[in-house]
Amino acid sequence: MINQKTQAFGFYHGASWMDREGKIYLVPGFHEEWIHAHPELAQDCNSVLEMVLYKGWISVVVFSQGYVEICLNEISDDTSTGLIYEFLLRNGEKWKNALLMPMREEGFIQIARDELGEVEDFRRHLRRAMEKKAN
């Protein structure tokens, strides 16, 4: 459902997409099913990887007990990290731990709510974590 009302940067249990402006699109099942059901939004993308890499959309999955998994294109993309920061900041009491998975880089980053800090601190934390994994 494209027109389902959601709040920008809203925190919804289950899977969703966040576009490059923070708008949330709920995914009632699996991300790839949603992609095939919404070609007008997915455009030429056929997979989660393509949506994340080519459109720069962010895959968000909210699990129980405040755990969130987030797929983004890459840590050096300030738009993506800024959107993720805003999402986590606005929903501070709803999440405890997040797992960030950049698709253009090897590895993942775990972050706890109390590690969020200011946006530049957040970005620095992400860059340092990826540098450590590369070494």
N, CA, C and O atoms as CSV, one atom per row, in Angstrom:
chain,resi,resn,atom,element,x,y,z
A,1,MET,N,N,0.831,-1.171,0.000
A,1,MET,CA,C,0.000,0.000,0.000
A,1,MET,C,C,0.883,1.244,0.000
A,1,MET,O,O,1.589,1.492,0.977
A,2,ILE,N,N,0.858,2.010,-1.046
A,2,ILE,CA,C,1.698,3.192,-1.137
A,2,ILE,C,C,1.160,4.315,-0.273
A,2,ILE,O,O,1.934,5.002,0.392
A,3,ASN,N,N,-0.123,4.513,-0.267
A,3,ASN,CA,C,-0.710,5.672,0.390
A,3,ASN,C,C,-0.962,5.481,1.879
A,3,ASN,O,O,-1.573,6.338,2.517
A,4,GLN,N,N,-0.506,4.380,2.432
A,4,GLN,CA,C,-0.699,4.176,3.856
A,4,GLN,C,C,0.021,5.294,4.607
A,4,GLN,O,O,1.202,5.550,4.371
A,5,LYS,N,N,-0.693,5.953,5.504
A,5,LYS,CA,C,-0.117,7.106,6.198
A,5,LYS,C,C,0.924,6.659,7.207
A,5,LYS,O,O,0.670,5.811,8.063
A,6,THR,N,N,2.088,7.247,7.084
A,6,THR,CA,C,3.155,7.020,8.043
A,6,THR,C,C,3.770,8.376,8.379
A,6,THR,O,O,3.682,9.329,7.605
A,7,GLN,N,N,4.371,8.434,9.508
A,7,GLN,CA,C,5.047,9.642,9.947
A,7,GLN,C,C,6.482,9.603,9.434
A,7,GLN,O,O,7.115,8.548,9.453
A,8,ALA,N,N,7.006,10.749,8.974
A,8,ALA,CA,C,8.410,10.797,8.578
A,8,ALA,C,C,9.254,10.335,9.755
A,8,ALA,O,O,9.024,10.744,10.893
A,9,PHE,N,N,10.214,9.497,9.483
A,9,PHE,CA,C,11.099,8.918,10.492
A,9,PHE,C,C,10.334,8.090,11.524
A,9,PHE,O,O,10.830,7.859,12.627
A,10,GLY,N,N,9.130,7.643,11.169
A,10,GLY,CA,C,8.315,6.854,12.088
A,10,GLY,C,C,8.947,5.513,12.406
A,10,GLY,O,O,9.699,4.954,11.607
A,11,PHE,N,N,8.633,5.015,13.567
A,11,PHE,CA,C,9.179,3.761,14.084
A,11,PHE,C,C,8.053,2.739,14.063
A,11,PHE,O,O,7.143,2.798,14.890
A,12,TYR,N,N,8.111,1.807,13.128
A,12,TYR,CA,C,7.042,0.827,12.942
A,12,TYR,C,C,7.619,-0.579,13.044
A,12,TYR,O,O,8.625,-0.889,12.405
A,13,HIS,N,N,6.988,-1.423,13.841
A,13,HIS,CA,C,7.438,-2.799,13.999
A,13,HIS,C,C,7.359,-3.510,12.659
A,13,HIS,O,O,6.381,-3.362,11.925
A,14,GLY,N,N,8.381,-4.274,12.346
A,14,GLY,CA,C,8.438,-4.984,11.078
A,14,GLY,C,C,9.334,-4.266,10.084
A,14,GLY,O,O,10.180,-3.452,10.457
A,15,ALA,N,N,9.133,-4.581,8.819
A,15,ALA,CA,C,9.988,-4.050,7.760
A,15,ALA,C,C,9.422,-2.770,7.166
A,15,ALA,O,O,8.208,-2.581,7.084
A,16,SER,N,N,10.328,-1.901,6.757
A,16,SER,CA,C,9.935,-0.680,6.064
A,16,SER,C,C,11.104,-0.168,5.236
A,16,SER,O,O,12.243,-0.612,5.382
A,17,TRP,N,N,10.785,0.776,4.364
A,17,TRP,CA,C,11.781,1.510,3.595
A,17,TRP,C,C,11.785,2.949,4.076
A,17,TRP,O,O,10.739,3.486,4.439
A,18,MET,N,N,12.944,3.574,4.081
A,18,MET,CA,C,13.052,5.013,4.308
A,18,MET,C,C,13.661,5.606,3.036
A,18,MET,O,O,14.741,5.199,2.608
A,19,ASP,N,N,12.956,6.571,2.436
A,19,ASP,CA,C,13.497,7.183,1.231
A,19,ASP,C,C,14.505,8.271,1.577
A,19,ASP,O,O,14.828,8.457,2.750
A,20,ARG,N,N,15.000,8.984,0.591
A,20,ARG,CA,C,16.064,9.974,0.771
A,20,ARG,C,C,15.591,11.249,1.471
A,20,ARG,O,O,16.368,12.185,1.661
A,21,GLU,N,N,14.317,11.278,1.852
A,21,GLU,CA,C,13.788,12.428,2.580
A,21,GLU,C,C,13.237,12.034,3.951
A,21,GLU,O,O,12.679,12.870,4.662
A,22,GLY,N,N,13.395,10.777,4.315
A,22,GLY,CA,C,12.925,10.306,5.618
A,22,GLY,C,C,11.513,9.763,5.616
A,22,GLY,O,O,11.006,9.357,6.661
A,23,LYS,N,N,10.863,9.748,4.450
A,23,LYS,CA,C,9.513,9.189,4.365
A,23,LYS,C,C,9.598,7.671,4.522
A,23,LYS,O,O,10.480,7.020,3.962
A,24,ILE,N,N,8.673,7.134,5.286
A,24,ILE,CA,C,8.658,5.697,5.573
A,24,ILE,C,C,7.570,5.008,4.738
A,24,ILE,O,O,6.434,5.477,4.663
A,25,TYR,N,N,7.938,3.903,4.126
A,25,TYR,CA,C,7.007,3.054,3.382
A,25,TYR,C,C,6.960,1.709,4.102
A,25,TYR,O,O,7.969,1.007,4.178
A,26,LEU,N,N,5.812,1.357,4.619
A,26,LEU,CA,C,5.672,0.087,5.339
A,26,LEU,C,C,5.697,-1.080,4.376
A,26,LEU,O,O,5.144,-1.010,3.278
A,27,VAL,N,N,6.340,-2.146,4.796
A,27,VAL,CA,C,6.449,-3.369,4.002
A,27,VAL,C,C,5.692,-4.459,4.756
A,27,VAL,O,O,6.172,-4.944,5.781
A,28,PRO,N,N,4.516,-4.851,4.263
A,28,PRO,CA,C,3.719,-5.831,5.004
A,28,PRO,C,C,4.309,-7.244,5.030
A,28,PRO,O,O,3.932,-8.049,5.882
A,29,GLY,N,N,5.198,-7.547,4.142
A,29,GLY,CA,C,5.827,-8.867,4.107
A,29,GLY,C,C,7.327,-8.708,3.994
A,29,GLY,O,O,7.988,-8.197,4.897
A,30,PHE,N,N,7.849,-9.156,2.867
A,30,PHE,CA,C,9.279,-9.066,2.613
A,30,PHE,C,C,9.577,-7.887,1.694
A,30,PHE,O,O,8.760,-7.520,0.849
A,31,HIS,N,N,10.751,-7.302,1.868
A,31,HIS,CA,C,11.144,-6.150,1.063
A,31,HIS,C,C,11.053,-6.448,-0.443
A,31,HIS,O,O,10.554,-5.620,-1.206
A,32,GLU,N,N,11.523,-7.602,-0.865
A,32,GLU,CA,C,11.543,-7.902,-2.298
A,32,GLU,C,C,10.131,-8.050,-2.859
A,32,GLU,O,O,9.891,-7.674,-4.006
A,33,GLU,N,N,9.203,-8.583,-2.089
A,33,GLU,CA,C,7.805,-8.641,-2.542
A,33,GLU,C,C,7.263,-7.230,-2.741
A,33,GLU,O,O,6.560,-6.957,-3.714
A,34,TRP,N,N,7.599,-6.332,-1.807
A,34,TRP,CA,C,7.163,-4.945,-1.899
A,34,TRP,C,C,7.730,-4.303,-3.163
A,34,TRP,O,O,7.015,-3.585,-3.861
A,35,ILE,N,N,8.998,-4.550,-3.464
A,35,ILE,CA,C,9.645,-3.992,-4.654
A,35,ILE,C,C,8.873,-4.387,-5.901
A,35,ILE,O,O,8.601,-3.544,-6.756
A,36,HIS,N,N,8.519,-5.659,-6.014
A,36,HIS,CA,C,7.813,-6.137,-7.208
A,36,HIS,C,C,6.375,-5.636,-7.263
A,36,HIS,O,O,5.804,-5.516,-8.346
A,37,ALA,N,N,5.793,-5.347,-6.122
A,37,ALA,CA,C,4.415,-4.834,-6.079
A,37,ALA,C,C,4.348,-3.324,-6.312
A,37,ALA,O,O,3.265,-2.785,-6.543
A,38,HIS,N,N,5.492,-2.635,-6.254
A,38,HIS,CA,C,5.515,-1.169,-6.388
A,38,HIS,C,C,6.561,-0.717,-7.406
A,38,HIS,O,O,7.496,0.002,-7.054
A,39,PRO,N,N,6.409,-1.135,-8.665
A,39,PRO,CA,C,7.420,-0.786,-9.669
A,39,PRO,C,C,7.541,0.725,-9.903
A,39,PRO,O,O,8.591,1.207,-10.326
A,40,GLU,N,N,6.469,1.464,-9.628
A,40,GLU,CA,C,6.531,2.915,-9.831
A,40,GLU,C,C,7.479,3.581,-8.837
A,40,GLU,O,O,8.024,4.645,-9.131
A,41,LEU,N,N,7.681,2.985,-7.684
A,41,LEU,CA,C,8.634,3.494,-6.698
A,41,LEU,C,C,9.997,2.809,-6.835
A,41,LEU,O,O,11.039,3.447,-6.686
A,42,ALA,N,N,9.977,1.529,-7.115
A,42,ALA,CA,C,11.231,0.776,-7.242
A,42,ALA,C,C,11.962,1.110,-8.535
A,42,ALA,O,O,13.175,0.922,-8.638
A,43,GLN,N,N,11.225,1.602,-9.514
A,43,GLN,CA,C,11.768,1.921,-10.836
A,43,GLN,C,C,12.456,0.699,-11.413
A,43,GLN,O,O,11.793,-0.322,-11.594
A,44,ASP,N,N,13.730,0.742,-11.710
A,44,ASP,CA,C,14.417,-0.391,-12.332
A,44,ASP,C,C,15.057,-1.339,-11.322
A,44,ASP,O,O,15.805,-2.236,-11.709
A,45,CYS,N,N,14.780,-1.157,-10.056
A,45,CYS,CA,C,15.376,-2.005,-9.021
A,45,CYS,C,C,14.553,-3.278,-8.844
A,45,CYS,O,O,13.323,-3.250,-8.868
A,46,ASN,N,N,15.254,-4.388,-8.667
A,46,ASN,CA,C,14.592,-5.684,-8.503
A,46,ASN,C,C,14.934,-6.390,-7.203
A,46,ASN,O,O,14.450,-7.495,-6.956
A,47,SER,N,N,15.759,-5.771,-6.369
A,47,SER,CA,C,16.176,-6.425,-5.131
A,47,SER,C,C,16.450,-5.369,-4.064
A,47,SER,O,O,16.534,-4.174,-4.347
A,48,VAL,N,N,16.587,-5.844,-2.838
A,48,VAL,CA,C,16.932,-4.953,-1.731
A,48,VAL,C,C,18.276,-4.286,-2.018
A,48,VAL,O,O,18.427,-3.079,-1.831
A,49,LEU,N,N,19.233,-5.063,-2.465
A,49,LEU,CA,C,20.562,-4.528,-2.757
A,49,LEU,C,C,20.482,-3.389,-3.770
A,49,LEU,O,O,21.124,-2.355,-3.582
A,50,GLU,N,N,19.721,-3.557,-4.818
A,50,GLU,CA,C,19.598,-2.515,-5.834
A,50,GLU,C,C,18.900,-1.272,-5.288
A,50,GLU,O,O,19.302,-0.153,-5.606
A,51,MET,N,N,17.870,-1.450,-4.479
A,51,MET,CA,C,17.174,-0.298,-3.884
A,51,MET,C,C,18.127,0.504,-3.001
A,51,MET,O,O,18.114,1.734,-3.017
A,52,VAL,N,N,18.945,-0.196,-2.241
A,52,VAL,CA,C,19.867,0.463,-1.325
A,52,VAL,C,C,21.012,1.118,-2.095
A,52,VAL,O,O,21.367,2.263,-1.815
A,53,LEU,N,N,21.590,0.410,-3.056
A,53,LEU,CA,C,22.752,0.940,-3.769
A,53,LEU,C,C,22.389,1.996,-4.809
A,53,LEU,O,O,23.055,3.028,-4.895
A,54,TYR,N,N,21.353,1.756,-5.592
A,54,TYR,CA,C,21.063,2.638,-6.719
A,54,TYR,C,C,20.104,3.774,-6.380
A,54,TYR,O,O,20.249,4.878,-6.905
A,55,LYS,N,N,19.145,3.526,-5.527
A,55,LYS,CA,C,18.212,4.590,-5.138
A,55,LYS,C,C,18.644,5.284,-3.851
A,55,LYS,O,O,18.209,6.398,-3.562
A,56,GLY,N,N,19.492,4.626,-3.090
A,56,GLY,CA,C,19.936,5.191,-1.823
A,56,GLY,C,C,18.903,5.087,-0.723
A,56,GLY,O,O,19.014,5.769,0.296
A,57,TRP,N,N,17.883,4.232,-0.912
A,57,TRP,CA,C,16.886,4.027,0.130
A,57,TRP,C,C,17.495,3.195,1.240
A,57,TRP,O,O,18.481,2.488,1.033
A,58,ILE,N,N,16.905,3.283,2.409
A,58,ILE,CA,C,17.406,2.588,3.587
A,58,ILE,C,C,16.384,1.539,4.008
A,58,ILE,O,O,15.201,1.837,4.173
A,59,SER,N,N,16.849,0.326,4.177
A,59,SER,CA,C,15.994,-0.765,4.652
A,59,SER,C,C,16.034,-0.756,6.178
A,59,SER,O,O,17.105,-0.771,6.785
A,60,VAL,N,N,14.850,-0.730,6.785
A,60,VAL,CA,C,14.740,-0.719,8.241
A,60,VAL,C,C,13.864,-1.891,8.664
A,60,VAL,O,O,12.773,-2.087,8.130
A,61,VAL,N,N,14.348,-2.662,9.618
A,61,VAL,CA,C,13.532,-3.733,10.189
A,61,VAL,C,C,13.575,-3.578,11.706
A,61,VAL,O,O,14.638,-3.639,12.324
A,62,VAL,N,N,12.395,-3.376,12.290
A,62,VAL,CA,C,12.271,-3.203,13.735
A,62,VAL,C,C,11.762,-4.509,14.333
A,62,VAL,O,O,10.688,-4.995,13.978
A,63,PHE,N,N,12.537,-5.056,15.227
A,63,PHE,CA,C,12.190,-6.297,15.909
A,63,PHE,C,C,11.691,-5.969,17.314
A,63,PHE,O,O,11.612,-4.805,17.704
A,64,SER,N,N,11.364,-6.995,18.049
A,64,SER,CA,C,10.922,-6.784,19.436
A,64,SER,C,C,12.103,-6.401,20.321
A,64,SER,O,O,13.262,-6.522,19.925
A,65,GLN,N,N,11.792,-5.948,21.493
A,65,GLN,CA,C,12.759,-5.603,22.531
A,65,GLN,C,C,13.751,-4.527,22.094
A,65,GLN,O,O,14.893,-4.504,22.553
A,66,GLY,N,N,13.307,-3.630,21.198
A,66,GLY,CA,C,14.121,-2.476,20.833
A,66,GLY,C,C,15.303,-2.742,19.932
A,66,GLY,O,O,16.258,-1.965,19.927
A,67,TYR,N,N,15.264,-3.824,19.167
A,67,TYR,CA,C,16.358,-4.161,18.250
A,67,TYR,C,C,15.978,-3.744,16.832
A,67,TYR,O,O,14.875,-4.034,16.369
A,68,VAL,N,N,16.908,-3.055,16.135
A,68,VAL,CA,C,16.664,-2.542,14.794
A,68,VAL,C,C,17.818,-2.941,13.879
A,68,VAL,O,O,18.985,-2.829,14.254
A,69,GLU,N,N,17.484,-3.406,12.677
A,69,GLU,CA,C,18.489,-3.667,11.643
A,69,GLU,C,C,18.290,-2.670,10.515
A,69,GLU,O,O,17.168,-2.452,10.057
A,70,ILE,N,N,19.383,-2.067,10.072
A,70,ILE,CA,C,19.326,-1.019,9.061
A,70,ILE,C,C,20.370,-1.305,7.981
A,70,ILE,O,O,21.550,-1.481,8.281
A,71,CYS,N,N,19.925,-1.348,6.725
A,71,CYS,CA,C,20.837,-1.503,5.591
A,71,CYS,C,C,20.928,-0.165,4.866
A,71,CYS,O,O,19.909,0.428,4.511
A,72,LEU,N,N,22.148,0.303,4.651
A,72,LEU,CA,C,22.379,1.547,3.936
A,72,LEU,C,C,23.416,1.310,2.858
A,72,LEU,O,O,24.082,0.275,2.844
A,73,ASN,N,N,23.554,2.273,1.951
A,73,ASN,CA,C,24.506,2.067,0.861
A,73,ASN,C,C,25.952,2.068,1.353
A,73,ASN,O,O,26.677,1.099,1.129
A,74,GLU,N,N,26.387,3.158,2.030
A,74,GLU,CA,C,27.755,3.194,2.542
A,74,GLU,C,C,27.882,4.234,3.651
A,74,GLU,O,O,27.121,5.200,3.708
A,75,ILE,N,N,28.839,4.020,4.513
A,75,ILE,CA,C,29.050,4.880,5.673
A,75,ILE,C,C,29.446,6.293,5.254
A,75,ILE,O,O,29.120,7.250,5.957
A,76,SER,N,N,30.136,6.447,4.135
A,76,SER,CA,C,30.583,7.771,3.701
A,76,SER,C,C,29.456,8.619,3.109
A,76,SER,O,O,29.667,9.792,2.801
A,77,ASP,N,N,28.267,8.045,2.947
A,77,ASP,CA,C,27.122,8.800,2.412
A,77,ASP,C,C,26.481,9.586,3.550
A,77,ASP,O,O,25.723,9.037,4.349
A,78,ASP,N,N,26.797,10.885,3.613
A,78,ASP,CA,C,26.290,11.722,4.702
A,78,ASP,C,C,24.775,11.847,4.704
A,78,ASP,O,O,24.178,12.024,5.766
A,79,THR,N,N,24.139,11.757,3.544
A,79,THR,CA,C,22.670,11.809,3.517
A,79,THR,C,C,22.102,10.595,4.235
A,79,THR,O,O,21.220,10.728,5.083
A,80,SER,N,N,22.602,9.416,3.898
A,80,SER,CA,C,22.104,8.190,4.540
A,80,SER,C,C,22.377,8.191,6.043
A,80,SER,O,O,21.485,7.892,6.837
A,81,THR,N,N,23.599,8.525,6.434
A,81,THR,CA,C,23.900,8.504,7.862
A,81,THR,C,C,23.125,9.584,8.608
A,81,THR,O,O,22.759,9.397,9.768
A,82,GLY,N,N,22.876,10.707,7.951
A,82,GLY,CA,C,22.060,11.749,8.569
A,82,GLY,C,C,20.620,11.310,8.763
A,82,GLY,O,O,20.013,11.595,9.795
A,83,LEU,N,N,20.070,10.615,7.772
A,83,LEU,CA,C,18.704,10.087,7.886
A,83,LEU,C,C,18.615,9.044,8.995
A,83,LEU,O,O,17.668,9.041,9.782
A,84,ILE,N,N,19.593,8.172,9.051
A,84,ILE,CA,C,19.596,7.139,10.093
A,84,ILE,C,C,19.727,7.781,11.466
A,84,ILE,O,O,19.032,7.394,12.406
A,85,TYR,N,N,20.607,8.750,11.580
A,85,TYR,CA,C,20.768,9.462,12.852
A,85,TYR,C,C,19.440,10.088,13.275
A,85,TYR,O,O,19.027,9.950,14.427
A,86,GLU,N,N,18.782,10.766,12.362
A,86,GLU,CA,C,17.504,11.421,12.677
A,86,GLU,C,C,16.455,10.394,13.086
A,86,GLU,O,O,15.696,10.622,14.028
A,87,PHE,N,N,16.409,9.270,12.386
A,87,PHE,CA,C,15.484,8.187,12.712
A,87,PHE,C,C,15.740,7.677,14.133
A,87,PHE,O,O,14.805,7.527,14.920
A,88,LEU,N,N,16.996,7.413,14.454
A,88,LEU,CA,C,17.336,6.894,15.780
A,88,LEU,C,C,17.106,7.948,16.861
A,88,LEU,O,O,16.613,7.629,17.943
A,89,LEU,N,N,17.457,9.186,16.578
A,89,LEU,CA,C,17.278,10.269,17.547
A,89,LEU,C,C,15.801,10.488,17.881
A,89,LEU,O,O,15.428,10.570,19.051
A,90,ARG,N,N,14.973,10.581,16.853
A,90,ARG,CA,C,13.534,10.827,17.073
A,90,ARG,C,C,12.849,9.682,17.800
A,90,ARG,O,O,11.817,9.874,18.443
A,91,ASN,N,N,13.417,8.508,17.699
A,91,ASN,CA,C,12.793,7.318,18.298
A,91,ASN,C,C,13.605,6.785,19.468
A,91,ASN,O,O,13.600,5.586,19.744
A,92,GLY,N,N,14.295,7.673,20.146
A,92,GLY,CA,C,15.237,7.319,21.196
A,92,GLY,C,C,14.735,6.369,22.258
A,92,GLY,O,O,15.495,5.518,22.720
A,93,GLU,N,N,13.491,6.482,22.658
A,93,GLU,CA,C,12.970,5.609,23.719
A,93,GLU,C,C,12.424,4.286,23.185
A,93,GLU,O,O,12.049,3.408,23.962
A,94,LYS,N,N,12.377,4.146,21.859
A,94,LYS,CA,C,11.770,2.940,21.272
A,94,LYS,C,C,12.790,1.879,20.891
A,94,LYS,O,O,12.420,0.726,20.667
A,95,TRP,N,N,14.052,2.238,20.813
A,95,TRP,CA,C,15.072,1.267,20.432
A,95,TRP,C,C,16.178,1.233,21.480
A,95,TRP,O,O,16.398,2.194,22.217
A,96,LYS,N,N,16.870,0.089,21.521
A,96,LYS,CA,C,17.995,-0.078,22.448
A,96,LYS,C,C,19.293,-0.340,21.698
A,96,LYS,O,O,20.338,0.225,22.020
A,97,ASN,N,N,19.210,-1.203,20.694
A,97,ASN,CA,C,20.388,-1.596,19.920
A,97,ASN,C,C,20.049,-1.615,18.438
A,97,ASN,O,O,18.975,-2.052,18.026
A,98,ALA,N,N,21.013,-1.120,17.643
A,98,ALA,CA,C,20.833,-1.121,16.198
A,98,ALA,C,C,22.035,-1.783,15.545
A,98,ALA,O,O,23.167,-1.664,16.015
A,99,LEU,N,N,21.765,-2.475,14.465
A,99,LEU,CA,C,22.802,-3.097,13.657
A,99,LEU,C,C,22.750,-2.415,12.301
A,99,LEU,O,O,21.746,-2.513,11.596
A,100,LEU,N,N,23.827,-1.722,11.927
A,100,LEU,CA,C,23.909,-1.037,10.645
A,100,LEU,C,C,24.758,-1.866,9.701
A,100,LEU,O,O,25.863,-2.288,10.043
A,101,MET,N,N,24.225,-2.092,8.506
A,101,MET,CA,C,24.910,-2.921,7.521
A,101,MET,C,C,25.093,-2.127,6.232
A,101,MET,O,O,24.155,-1.999,5.445
A,102,PRO,N,N,26.290,-1.595,6.011
A,102,PRO,CA,C,26.546,-0.877,4.763
A,102,PRO,C,C,26.777,-1.872,3.621
A,102,PRO,O,O,27.589,-2.789,3.748
A,103,MET,N,N,26.070,-1.690,2.521
A,103,MET,CA,C,26.117,-2.652,1.428
A,103,MET,C,C,27.381,-2.548,0.574
A,103,MET,O,O,27.772,-3.529,-0.058
A,104,ARG,N,N,28.018,-1.398,0.543
A,104,ARG,CA,C,29.230,-1.236,-0.266
A,104,ARG,C,C,30.504,-1.569,0.513
A,104,ARG,O,O,31.604,-1.485,-0.034
A,105,GLU,N,N,30.365,-1.942,1.768
A,105,GLU,CA,C,31.526,-2.213,2.613
A,105,GLU,C,C,31.338,-3.545,3.324
A,105,GLU,O,O,30.213,-3.995,3.543
A,106,GLU,N,N,32.438,-4.157,3.676
A,106,GLU,CA,C,32.398,-5.411,4.429
A,106,GLU,C,C,32.104,-5.128,5.886
A,106,GLU,O,O,32.636,-4.178,6.459
A,107,GLY,N,N,31.271,-5.935,6.477
A,107,GLY,CA,C,31.037,-5.849,7.903
A,107,GLY,C,C,29.775,-5.119,8.286
A,107,GLY,O,O,28.963,-4.746,7.439
A,108,PHE,N,N,29.631,-4.928,9.553
A,108,PHE,CA,C,28.450,-4.274,10.117
A,108,PHE,C,C,28.878,-3.525,11.365
A,108,PHE,O,O,29.981,-3.720,11.876
A,109,ILE,N,N,27.995,-2.668,11.847
A,109,ILE,CA,C,28.298,-1.862,13.029
A,109,ILE,C,C,27.140,-1.986,13.994
A,109,ILE,O,O,25.980,-1.821,13.615
A,110,GLN,N,N,27.457,-2.274,15.234
A,110,GLN,CA,C,26.449,-2.293,16.283
A,110,GLN,C,C,26.531,-0.979,17.051
A,110,GLN,O,O,27.619,-0.486,17.348
A,111,ILE,N,N,25.376,-0.427,17.365
A,111,ILE,CA,C,25.353,0.804,18.138
A,111,ILE,C,C,24.233,0.713,19.174
A,111,ILE,O,O,23.124,0.267,18.879
A,112,ALA,N,N,24.545,1.136,20.366
A,112,ALA,CA,C,23.554,1.172,21.444
A,112,ALA,C,C,23.005,2.593,21.554
A,112,ALA,O,O,23.661,3.559,21.164
A,113,ARG,N,N,21.816,2.699,22.082
A,113,ARG,CA,C,21.146,3.999,22.210
A,113,ARG,C,C,22.040,5.028,22.908
A,113,ARG,O,O,22.090,6.182,22.483
A,114,ASP,N,N,22.733,4.636,23.956
A,114,ASP,CA,C,23.545,5.601,24.704
A,114,ASP,C,C,24.818,6.013,23.965
A,114,ASP,O,O,25.557,6.865,24.457
A,115,GLU,N,N,25.090,5.433,22.802
A,115,GLU,CA,C,26.251,5.800,21.995
A,115,GLU,C,C,25.917,6.792,20.883
A,115,GLU,O,O,26.800,7.169,20.114
A,116,LEU,N,N,24.674,7.214,20.785
A,116,LEU,CA,C,24.233,8.017,19.646
A,116,LEU,C,C,24.934,9.373,19.587
A,116,LEU,O,O,25.500,9.713,18.548
A,117,GLY,N,N,24.916,10.146,20.650
A,117,GLY,CA,C,25.587,11.444,20.668
A,117,GLY,C,C,25.025,12.427,19.649
A,117,GLY,O,O,23.853,12.356,19.281
A,118,GLU,N,N,25.879,13.345,19.200
A,118,GLU,CA,C,25.513,14.319,18.161
A,118,GLU,C,C,25.772,13.703,16.794
A,118,GLU,O,O,26.471,12.695,16.694
A,119,VAL,N,N,25.220,14.291,15.747
A,119,VAL,CA,C,25.305,13.701,14.415
A,119,VAL,C,C,26.756,13.501,13.960
A,119,VAL,O,O,27.075,12.456,13.394
A,120,GLU,N,N,27.626,14.463,14.191
A,120,GLU,CA,C,29.014,14.295,13.760
A,120,GLU,C,C,29.736,13.227,14.586
A,120,GLU,O,O,30.592,12.514,14.062
A,121,ASP,N,N,29.398,13.115,15.867
A,121,ASP,CA,C,29.949,12.040,16.702
A,121,ASP,C,C,29.498,10.683,16.163
A,121,ASP,O,O,30.284,9.738,16.092
A,122,PHE,N,N,28.225,10.602,15.786
A,122,PHE,CA,C,27.654,9.380,15.222
A,122,PHE,C,C,28.401,8.990,13.953
A,122,PHE,O,O,28.797,7.836,13.792
A,123,ARG,N,N,28.594,9.948,13.054
A,123,ARG,CA,C,29.295,9.659,11.799
A,123,ARG,C,C,30.738,9.229,12.056
A,123,ARG,O,O,31.237,8.299,11.424
A,124,ARG,N,N,31.403,9.910,12.985
A,124,ARG,CA,C,32.781,9.549,13.338
A,124,ARG,C,C,32.841,8.127,13.898
A,124,ARG,O,O,33.731,7.350,13.553
A,125,HIS,N,N,31.881,7.801,14.767
A,125,HIS,CA,C,31.792,6.455,15.346
A,125,HIS,C,C,31.650,5.408,14.239
A,125,HIS,O,O,32.309,4.369,14.281
A,126,LEU,N,N,30.803,5.674,13.261
A,126,LEU,CA,C,30.592,4.728,12.159
A,126,LEU,C,C,31.858,4.573,11.321
A,126,LEU,O,O,32.248,3.457,10.978
A,127,ARG,N,N,32.497,5.692,10.994
A,127,ARG,CA,C,33.721,5.624,10.185
A,127,ARG,C,C,34.829,4.865,10.916
A,127,ARG,O,O,35.516,4.036,10.318
A,128,ARG,N,N,35.001,5.145,12.193
A,128,ARG,CA,C,36.040,4.452,12.982
A,128,ARG,C,C,35.753,2.952,13.057
A,128,ARG,O,O,36.660,2.130,12.928
A,129,ALA,N,N,34.501,2.612,13.262
A,129,ALA,CA,C,34.136,1.194,13.356
A,129,ALA,C,C,34.457,0.474,12.043
A,129,ALA,O,O,34.940,-0.658,12.064
A,130,MET,N,N,34.197,1.110,10.915
A,130,MET,CA,C,34.479,0.474,9.626
A,130,MET,C,C,35.987,0.413,9.376
A,130,MET,O,O,36.476,-0.550,8.787
A,131,GLU,N,N,36.722,1.429,9.817
A,131,GLU,CA,C,38.186,1.410,9.661
A,131,GLU,C,C,38.805,0.260,10.461
A,131,GLU,O,O,39.726,-0.410,9.993
A,132,LYS,N,N,38.289,0.044,11.666
A,132,LYS,CA,C,38.795,-1.058,12.501
A,132,LYS,C,C,38.544,-2.391,11.831
A,132,LYS,O,O,39.389,-3.284,11.889
A,133,LYS,N,N,37.397,-2.535,11.198
A,133,LYS,CA,C,37.057,-3.794,10.540
A,133,LYS,C,C,37.931,-4.024,9.302
A,133,LYS,O,O,38.209,-5.167,8.942
A,134,ALA,N,N,38.360,-2.943,8.658
A,134,ALA,CA,C,39.181,-3.052,7.468
A,134,ALA,C,C,40.621,-3.446,7.800
A,134,ALA,O,O,41.319,-4.020,6.964
A,135,ASN,N,N,41.053,-3.145,8.996
A,135,ASN,CA,C,42.455,-3.431,9.400
A,135,ASN,C,C,42.604,-4.783,10.024
A,135,ASN,O,O,43.708,-5.165,10.411
